[in-house]
Amino acid sequence: MGGKSPVTANDEQRVALAALAGARDRGEADRARAVLLTLLGWTSPRIAEAFGVREDTVRPWRSDFGRGGVEALKASIAPGHCR
């Protein structure tokens, strides 16, 4: 499967993605950077190679953003987990 991703972002979302890309949480930062690269035209295989992950890891990041915006890329604590 190839081609251009349907993921889009408005200016506000791009600013929020850039901020999240600098997050302390590496997972959040990687997900935000992957979406930013998607917006620049990078494919899932290329992003996966750059991040050292599998393609099927990248696709859900992009889908999550498409469905829930920047908030969907943020780490969540499982219910009942204590810090």
N, C-alpha and C positions, 0 to 999 in steps of 0.2 A: 504494500500500500504506500502510495506516495502522493506528492502534490502539495499544494498550499493549504495550510491549516485555516479553518474558518474563524479562528480566535481573533477577536478585535478588542481594542481598549480605547477609551476616551482619554483625554489629557489628564483628568483627575486620577483615573486608574493607573496611568503610566507613572505619575508622580508617586502614587502609593506603592506601586510595584518596585520602583527604584529605591524607595525608603526600606521596604521589606527585604530587598536584595542585600542590604547591609545589616540585617538582623543578626543578633548573637546566635540564635538557633540556626544551625547549619541547614537543617531540613527546610525551614521556612525560606531562608535565603536562596537555597538551590531551586526551590519551586518557583520563587519570584523571578530568578534569573532565567530559568527555563522558559517562562512565559514571555519575558522580555526578548529573549532570543527568537522565540516563535514569531513575535510581532515583527522582528527583523527579517523573517523569511526562512529561518532555520527549520529543518525537518526533524522529526522525532529521532531518526537514526543518528543524525549529526549531533543533536543535543545529548543523546544517550552516550555517544562516544566521548564527548567533551566532559561529561560528568562521571563517566565510568559506571554507568548503570545500564539496565536493559531498556529497550524501546518501550516495552509494555509497562515500564515504571514512569516514563515521561508522559505517555498518553493520558493517564488519569489526572496528572497535575494540570494539564491543559484543559481537560474536561471539567475539573473542579472549578477552575477559574471561570470558564464559560458559563457554568451554572450558578456559581456563588460569588464571583468577583474575588477581590483580594482577600477578603475575610476567609474564604474557603481554603486559602493556601496556608493559613496560620495553623500552628500546632494546637492540638486540643488535648486536654488532660482527660483521661478516661474517668467516668464517674466512679467515685469511691476511692480514687487515688489520693493519697495524702502527700504533701510536700514537706 
